[in-house]
C-alpha cells in the first residue's frame, strides 16, 4: 500500500500536490462540523424535524446558488472562487457558534451554503486544470477525496473530544465551532498563497482540450446539452443516497444504541479511515476490473450493505457493516463524480459544475428532509432500507442512461 501511494503521488503535477496537501485543513474543519452540528442543535432545543429542515434548507440554498456561481467562476477565476468559498465557510462556523435562535442558525446555514457552493463549483475543475491527462485526473480526484476523508475522520474524532476540552456557554459544543473555523480560515490562506494561478498558464493541457461543439460544429450542442442533463440526473441520485443517511449517522448511532459522544466519534473516525481507503482504491479497481464492472460491483455491494444495516443486528455487527459501507459508498460516489466531470469537455465544465451542484443539492435536500421525518419517529432502520431500494433502481438508471455516455467519451479520448 505504501509503494502504491508513493507511486501515485510521484506522478502528480506540482499544482495537484499543493492542492491535495492543503485539503487536510478543510477535512479537519468539516469533520468537526459534521459531528457537532446536529448534537449542538439538539442541545439548543431543536428536534429531528427542525434539524431536517435546517439541513434541507442548506442543500436547497446550494441548489439555487449553484448556477449563478457556475457563471461567476468564469469571471473571477477558479482559484479565487475556491479561496473565497473556504473563507465564507469559516465565517459560517463562527456564526453557528455564536447563534442560538432558529433565525441565527438559518443565517449561518445560508452562509455555509454560499461558501460551499463557491467551493464545489470550482475545486474539481481547478484540480483538473493542474492535471496533464485523463489518467492524472482520476488519480488526483481519488487522492483529493482520500485526504479529505482521512482528515474528516480526524476532525470527527476531535469533534468527540473538543466539547469536553474547550466547552462552551450556549451548549458544550459552542467553542468547538471556533476551532473548526480556524482550520478552514488557515486552509483558505494557504491555498491563496500556494496554489498556482487558475489562468491558462496553469493548465498544461488547456490547448489540447477542445469542446465537442468545436470539434463537430453547432449541431453537437444539442447532443451535449442532453449529455449534461443525463449526467446531472445521476448526480441527483448521488445526492439522494448521501442525504438519506450521511447527515444523520451520528444521531442514528447515538440513539439507536444509546452511545455517548465519544463512542460515536470513535466509530465515525474509524469510518473516516475506511473512506480514505475507499478513495485510494478507486484507480486500482478501475485498472484491474474496468469501469463497467467496477460500477456494477459498487452498486451491488452498497445495496446489499444498506439492506443488512436496516436489519435488527447487534451494535458490534452494525459497526462493522457501517465501516465497510462507508468505504464502498465513497468509492461509488467519487467514481460517479470523477467520471461525470471527465466526460464533460473543458469548455463546459464550469457550467456543469453549477448544474451538478443544483442536482446534488436537490437530491440531498429531498432525502435529508424525508430522513429527518423518519428519524423523528425513532425508526432507525427505514432510511437504510430506502437507501438499498434507491441503489437498485439507481443502477438501472445508470446502465440505461449514463453508462453509454461514459463509455463513448472514453473511446473518444483514446482515439
Long-range contacts (C-beta under 8 A, 24 or more apart in sequence): 1-280, 4-280, 4-284, 5-280, 8-139, 8-143, 8-280, 8-283, 9-143, 11-136, 11-139, 12-136, 12-139, 12-140, 12-143, 13-130, 13-131, 13-132, 13-136, 13-204, 14-130, 14-196, 15-127, 15-129, 15-130, 15-195, 15-196, 15-202, 16-127, 16-130, 16-131, 16-136, 16-140, 16-143, 18-194, 18-195, 18-196, 19-126, 19-127, 19-130, 19-140, 19-144, 19-191, 19-195, 20-127, 20-140, 20-143, 20-144, 20-147, 21-147, 22-187, 22-190, 22-191, 22-194, 22-195, 23-144, 23-147, 23-148, 23-151, 23-187, 24-147, 24-150, 24-151, 24-187, 25-151, 25-183, 25-184, 25-186, 25-187, 25-190, 26-86, 26-148, 26-151, 26-183, 26-184, 26-187, 27-147, 27-148, 27-149, 27-150, 27-151, 27-152, 27-154, 27-155, 28-151, 28-152, 28-154, 28-155, 28-158, 28-180, 28-183, 29-89, 29-90, 29-93, 29-155, 29-180, 29-181, 29-182, 29-183, 29-184, 29-187, 30-148, 30-152, 30-155, 30-180, 30-184, 31-151, 31-152, 31-153, 31-154, 31-155, 31-156, 31-157, 31-158, 31-159, 31-272, 32-155, 32-156, 32-158, 32-159, 32-162, 32-176, 32-177, 32-179, 32-180, 32-183, 33-93, 33-96, 33-155, 33-159, 33-177, 33-180, 34-152, 34-155, 34-156, 34-159, 34-250, 35-155, 35-156, 35-159, 35-160, 35-250, 35-264, 35-265, 35-268, 36-159, 36-162, 36-163, 36-173, 36-176, 36-177, 36-180, 37-96, 38-247, 38-248, 38-250, 38-251, 39-173, 39-250, 39-254, 39-261, 40-96, 40-171, 40-173, 40-174, 40-177, 41-105, 42-251, 43-171, 43-172, 43-173, 44-100, 44-105, 44-170, 44-171, 46-102, 46-105, 47-376, 48-251, 48-372, 48-375, 48-376, 49-372, 49-373, 49-376, 50-102, 51-251, 51-372, 52-368, 52-369, 52-370, 52-371, 52-372, 52-373, 52-375, 52-376, 53-369, 53-372, 54-105, 54-106, 54-109, 55-243, 55-247, 55-365, 55-368, 55-369, 55-372, 56-364, 56-365, 56-366, 56-368, 56-369, 56-372, 57-106, 57-109, 57-110, 57-365, 58-109, 58-110, 58-112, 58-113, 59-113, 59-239, 59-243, 59-361, 59-362, 59-364, 59-365, 59-368, 60-361, 60-362, 60-365, 61-109, 61-110, 61-113, 61-114, 61-117, 61-361, 62-113, 62-116, 62-117, 62-120, 62-357, 62-358, 62-360, 62-361, 63-357, 63-358, 63-359, 63-360, 63-361, 63-362, 63-365, 64-358, 65-113, 65-114, 65-117, 66-117, 66-120, 66-121, 66-353, 66-354, 66-355, 66-356, 66-357, 66-358, 66-361, 67-354, 67-355, 67-358, 68-354, 69-117, 69-118, 69-121, 69-354, 69-357, 70-121, 70-350, 70-351, 70-352, 70-353, 70-354, 70-355, 70-357, 71-350, 71-351, 71-354, 73-118, 73-121, 73-122, 73-125, 73-350, 73-353, 74-350, 77-197, 77-198, 77-199, 78-122, 78-123, 78-125, 78-126, 78-129, 78-198, 78-350, 79-122, 79-126, 79-191, 79-192, 79-195, 79-196, 79-197, 79-198, 80-198, 81-118, 81-121, 81-122, 82-118, 82-119, 82-122, 82-123, 82-126, 82-191, 82-195, 83-188, 83-191, 83-192, 84-115, 84-118, 84-188, 85-114, 85-115, 85-116, 85-117, 85-118, 85-119, 85-122, 86-115, 86-119, 86-184, 86-185, 86-187, 86-188, 86-191, 87-115, 87-184, 87-185, 87-188, 88-112, 88-114, 88-115, 88-118, 89-115, 89-116, 89-119, 89-184, 90-115, 90-181, 90-182, 90-184, 90-185, 90-188, 91-115, 91-181, 93-177, 93-178, 93-180, 93-181, 93-184, 94-177, 94-178, 94-181, 96-177, 97-168, 97-174, 97-175, 97-176, 97-177, 97-178, 97-181, 100-170, 117-357, 120-353, 120-356, 120-357, 121-350, 121-353, 121-354, 121-357, 122-353, 124-337, 124-338, 124-341, 124-349, 124-353, 125-341, 125-349, 125-350, 125-353, 126-195, 126-198, 128-341, 128-342, 128-349, 129-198, 129-202, 129-203, 129-206, 130-196, 130-202, 130-203, 130-204, 131-204, 131-205, 132-204, 132-205, 133-205, 134-342, 134-413, 137-338, 137-341, 137-342, 138-282, 138-283, 138-286, 138-338, 138-342, 139-283, 141-334, 141-337, 141-338, 141-341, 142-279, 142-280, 142-282, 142-283, 142-334, 142-338, 143-279, 143-280, 145-279, 145-330, 145-334, 146-276, 146-277, 146-279, 146-280, 147-276, 148-279, 149-272, 149-275, 149-276, 149-278, 149-279, 149-330, 150-272, 150-273, 150-275, 150-276, 152-272, 152-275, 153-268, 153-269, 153-270, 153-271, 153-272, 153-273, 153-275, 153-276, 154-269, 154-272, 155-180, 155-183, 156-265, 156-268, 156-269, 156-271, 156-272, 157-265, 157-266, 157-268, 157-269, 157-272, 159-265, 160-261, 160-262, 160-264, 160-265, 160-266, 160-268, 160-269, 161-262, 161-265, 163-261, 206-346, 209-345, 209-346, 209-347, 210-345, 210-346, 210-347, 211-345, 211-346, 211-347, 211-348, 212-345, 213-345, 213-347, 214-347, 224-345, 224-348, 227-343, 227-344, 227-405, 228-344, 228-348, 228-351, 228-352, 228-355, 230-401, 230-402, 230-405, 231-340, 231-343, 231-344, 231-352, 231-356, 231-402, 231-405, 232-352, 232-355, 232-356, 232-358, 232-359, 233-359, 233-397, 233-401, 233-402, 234-336, 234-340, 234-397, 234-398, 234-401, 234-402, 235-336, 235-337, 235-340, 235-356, 235-359, 235-360, 235-363, 236-359, 236-360, 236-362, 236-363, 237-363, 237-390, 237-394, 237-397, 237-398, 238-333, 238-336, 238-337, 238-360, 238-363, 239-359, 239-360, 239-361, 239-362, 239-363, 239-364, 239-365, 239-367, 240-363, 240-364, 240-366, 240-367, 240-390, 241-329, 241-333, 241-363, 241-367, 241-387, 241-390, 241-391, 241-394, 242-333, 242-360, 242-363, 242-364, 242-367, 243-363, 243-364, 243-365, 243-366, 243-367, 243-368, 243-371, 244-367, 244-368, 244-370, 244-371, 244-383, 244-386, 244-387, 244-390, 245-371, 245-383, 245-384, 245-387, 247-368, 247-371, 248-371, 248-372, 248-375, 248-383, 249-322, 251-375, 252-375, 252-380, 252-383, 255-378, 255-380, 256-318, 256-380, 257-315, 257-318, 259-315, 267-319, 267-322, 267-323, 270-323, 271-322, 271-323, 271-326, 272-326, 274-323, 274-324, 274-326, 274-327, 274-330, 275-326, 275-327, 275-330, 277-327, 278-326, 278-327, 278-328, 278-329, 278-330, 278-331, 278-334, 279-330, 279-331, 279-334, 281-327, 281-331, 282-331, 282-334, 282-335, 282-338, 285-331, 286-335, 291-339, 291-406, 291-407, 291-410, 292-403, 292-407, 294-335, 295-332, 295-335, 295-395, 295-398, 295-403, 296-395, 298-328, 298-331, 298-332, 298-335, 299-332, 299-391, 299-392, 299-394, 299-395, 299-398, 300-395, 301-328, 302-328, 302-329, 302-332, 302-391, 303-388, 303-391, 303-392, 303-395, 304-388, 306-384, 306-385, 306-387, 306-388, 306-391, 307-384, 307-385, 307-388, 309-384, 310-381, 310-382, 310-383, 310-384, 310-385, 310-388, 311-381, 312-381, 339-406, 340-402, 340-406, 342-409, 343-405, 343-406, 343-409
